[in-house]
Amino acid sequence: MNTIRSICVYCGSSPGHDEAYLKAGRALGRSIAQSGLRLVYGGGSRGIMGAVSEGALQAGGAVLGIIPRFLVNKEASESGLQRPTEVVVTENMHERKHLMFEQSDAFVAMPGGIGTVEEIVEIMTWAQLGHHRKPIVFGNINGFWDPMLALMDHMAQAGFIHTARRVQPLVVDEAEAIVPAILTAAATNGISAEGDEAVLDKL
């Protein structure tokens, strides 16, 4: 049984220097919508964040944007906030991140900066601690995440990642292949979102 209903995408609120990042963002959003899934994202209307949302909305998909109040003017315009199917404005980043986790059945890190790294690392940390088994994907567009993946290998080889079986992110090079990879992983591993909401009380 497919338990994937919503996919959270972490990504940059800037476009980056490679046009491929924006194209990949739109393609991923479109793929999520065409698969009948909901996009959960940071609520911004700019950069790759805006491209993912645009792709999903243009394909008729449901989009949930979650943005802290202090970032509304930095990452989203007034018109941009009206575009997603649903927008939740939180009081702070902590509330935003927990709500994104609660509302999502899988997580994708697309190209982005320090904030994107922090978000996906936290999700991997919770997996390492055994708090969830939701699929985690690095959208490795043009090898963007290669340095990060090399660092993770280094940490494992140095003996600092002892529960690798719990933290096995998928690495997918093409945006269009991300959703199929998530659905296959969920079906293969029997992943269920049930009960994950209770995890938030323990974190």
LINQUIPE-V18986 format. One record per backbone hydrogen bond with DSSP energy under -1.0 kcal/mol. NH is the residue of the N-H (numbers start at 1). CO is the residue of the C=O. Records with the same first field share a line. If there is no record, write none. Layout:
NH = CO ; CO
This chain:
7 = 38
8 = 106
9 = 40
10 = 108
12 = 111
21 = 18
23 = 19
24 = 20
25 = 21
26 = 22
27 = 23
28 = 24
29 = 25
30 = 26
31 = 27
32 = 28
33 = 29
34 = 30
35 = 31
36 = 33
37 = 32
38 = 5
39 = 62
40 = 7
41 = 64
45 = 75
48 = 14
49 = 12
50 = 46
51 = 47
52 = 48
53 = 49
54 = 50
55 = 51
56 = 52
57 = 53
58 = 54
60 = 57
61 = 56
64 = 39
65 = 86
66 = 41
67 = 88
69 = 90
71 = 68
72 = 69
75 = 71
76 = 72
81 = 77
83 = 80
86 = 63
88 = 65
90 = 67
96 = 92
97 = 93
98 = 94
99 = 95
100 = 96
101 = 97
102 = 98
103 = 99
104 = 101
105 = 6
107 = 135
108 = 8
109 = 137
110 = 10
117 = 113
118 = 114
119 = 115
120 = 116
121 = 117
122 = 118
123 = 119
124 = 120
125 = 121
126 = 122
127 = 123
128 = 124
129 = 125
130 = 127
131 = 126
137 = 107
138 = 170
139 = 109
140 = 138 ; 172
141 = 139
143 = 140
144 = 141
146 = 143
149 = 145
150 = 146
151 = 147
152 = 148
153 = 149
154 = 150
155 = 151
156 = 152
157 = 153
158 = 154
159 = 156
160 = 155
166 = 163
170 = 136
172 = 138
177 = 174
178 = 175
181 = 177
182 = 178
183 = 179
184 = 180
185 = 181
186 = 182
187 = 183
188 = 184
189 = 185
191 = 186
196 = 193
199 = 196
200 = 197
201 = 198
202 = 199
